[in-house]
Amino acid sequence: MNSFYRGLRSGVPIALGYLAVSFSFGIIAVSLGLDAPSAVLISALTLTSAGQLAAVGVIASAGGYITMLISQLTINMRYAFMSVSLTQRLSPRFRGVLRWLLGFYITDEIFAVASREEEITPSFFFGLSLLPHIGWTLGTLVGALVGGILPEAVLSSLSLALYAMFVAIVLPAARAERSVLAVVLVAIALSSLFYFLPPLTAVPSGLAVSISALLAAFFGAVFFPRTEGEVEK
């Protein structure tokens, strides 16, 4: 039980951050036409900020199931690799359905904290995941409810917070490495083409995100390859 409470304490900062960011997601979801219960259900069952933002864009544009599938696989594939990485540190008690739950709860922040453990026990991991899950869902609920009350100008400004989070994640890495900056610029250029250039504007937003991400990643692999065993500076 001590490891559960230790995980719970470790999850407090993540939960507070998720509470603020998911508030913006709730506002965005309502502004795109979803009702509050639907927005909360998405957050409770998926727990992926970028994936959820892409998903509500696909829903709002009446995109198809294939578009949704491709966009979610592209955006969320990194969580599969994070889960595989953590299996090297899992306690022997982490088996069966517990591993499925681990895959569900993996996010960038939870992975970062869990990967510092010498051995990840189920009690620590689920203590770590509990408050972030609550914070993400609760923040979405508050944002969705407030989104139906606040003036349009206020909603537009608050909805920028989620995009600002993504910029804050990418910018330090882009400043530190020229390769990351180049890939980011390629992704921005491709996304701009899909947004402004006919007939590319007809491509559903979720599919456009996936294509831009894959082409930018391919560009990085071709022009900035890393040799096996190369150490990240």
N, C-alpha and C positions, 0 to 999 in steps of 0.2 A: 504493500500500500504506500510505502514511502516513495517508491519510484513513481507512482501515479501522481502524488502531490508535487513531486519535483517536476514532472512533465507539465502538470497544470500551471505551475509558476512560470515555467519556460514559455508557455503559450500565451501568457498575458500580453506581452508587447505585440505579438502577432495579431491577437484578437483586437486590440485597440486600433492597429493599422487597418485591419480588415473592416472594422466598423465604419471608419471614415470613407474608405474606398467603395465599399458596397452601397453606402448611402448614395453615392453618385451613380452607381449602376441602377439602383432603384428608380432614380429620377429619369435616367436615360430610357429605361424600359417603358415607363409610363408615357414619356414624351413620344415614343415610337408606337404607342397604341395598345400596349399590354395593360391588363388590369393588375392590381396589387397582388392578389393571390397567385396569379401566374408567375409574376416576377419573383415572389418569395419561393415558390416551388422550384423554379430554375436554380436559384441559389442553394436551396437545401439539398438538391439532388445532384448537382454538378460540381460546385466549388472550384470554378476556374474562371478567373476574371476576364482574360482575353478571349477565351472560348465563349463565355456568356455574351460578351459584347458583340462578337461575330454572329452568335446565334440569334440575338434579337434583331440584328440587321437583316439576316436572312428571312426571319419571320415577318418583319415589317415590309420587306420587298416582295413577299409572297414567293420566296424561293422554294425550290423543290427539295425532296429528301436527299437526292444525290449531292446537291450543292451543300446541304447541311452536313452530310457525312464527310465529304472531302475537306470542308473547312475545319471541322472538329478534329479529324485525324491529323491534319497538318499542324494545327495550333497546339494540340494536346499531346502529340507524340513524345515530347520531351519527358512527360511524366512517366511513361513506360520505362525509359532509360534510367530515370531517377529511382524507380522502384527496383529495377534489377541491381542497381548500384548498392542499394541498402540491404539487399539480401545477403551480402557478404558480412554484414554486422548483426544480423538478426539472431535473437535467442532461439534455442531449439524449441521453445514453447510457441514460437510464432509459426503456426502451421494451419493448414486447412482454410477455413473461411476467414481466419484472421489475416491471411495474406491478401485476400480479396479486399478486405476493409482497409488494409494498408495502402493498396493501390488507389482506392477511392479518396483517401485523405491526403495523398501526396500533393503538396503545392511547393512552389519555389522556396518559401520561407520555412515551412515545416521540414522539408528535406534538408535545408541548410542547418537547422538546429539538430535534427536527428542524426545527421552524418557526423556530428562531433562526439557521439557516444561510442564507447568501446564495444558495448553490446547493447542492442536495442531490445528491450523487453516489451511485451504487449502492454503492460500497465503504464510504462513511461510513454510509449508512443500514443496511446489513446488519451492519456492525460494531456499530452502536448497538443493533440488534435481537437479536443473537446471545445475549448473556449474559442479558438479561431473559427470553428464551424458555427457556433452560436453567434459570434460577432458578425460573421459574413451574412448569415441569414437575417439577423436582427437589423443590421444596417440597411439591408435591402428593403425590409418591411418599412422602416422609418422613411427611407428615401422615396419609396413608392407612394406612401400615404401623403407625405409632404408635397410630392410632385403633382398631386391633384389640387393643391391649394395655392402654391406660390405663383406669382406672376411669371409670364413667359420669359421676361428678361432675366429674372433671377435664376430660373431653371437653366437657361442657356449658359450662364456663367458657372453655375455649380457643376454642370455636366462635364465641364472641362477638366475636373479634378482627376477623372479616371485616365484621360489621355496624358495629363501631366505626370501621373505615376509611371506610365510606360516610358515617357521621355526621361524621367529621373533614373529609371533602371538602365536604359540604353546609353545615356550620355557619358557616364564615367568610363565605360568600356570603350566607347568610340573615341574618347579623348586619349585613352591610354594606348590604343593600338590602331595603326593606320588601316589594317585589314578590316577591322570591325567597322570603322568609319566608312570605308569604301562599300562594304556590303549594305550598311544602313542607307547610304546615299542611293545605291542602286534600287533598293526596296522602295524608297520614297519616290524615285523617278518612275518606277513601274506602277506604283499605286496612283500617281498623278495621271499617268496615261489612261488608266482604267476609269478615272474619275472625270477627265476632261475631254478625251479624244474619242469621237464617234468613229467606228461603231463599237469600240471597246466599252463605252458607257452602258451598253446593253447587257454586259456580263454581270450576273448577280454579284452583290458585294462580297458575300462569303467566298465564292469561287475566285473572285479577283484577289482577295487576301491570300488565298492558298497559292495561286499561280505566282503572285509577286514574291511570296516567301520562298517558294521552291526555286524560282529563277535566281533570286538574290543569293540563296545558299549555294546553288550551282556555280554562280559567278565566283563566290568566295573560295569554293573548293578548287576551281580551275586556276585562278590567278594568285591565290594565297594558300597553297597547300601546306599541310603540316606533316613532317616526317614522323614515322612511328617512334614514340618515346620522347618526342620533343616536349620540353617543359614550358608551360605557360609562364610568362614573365609577370 
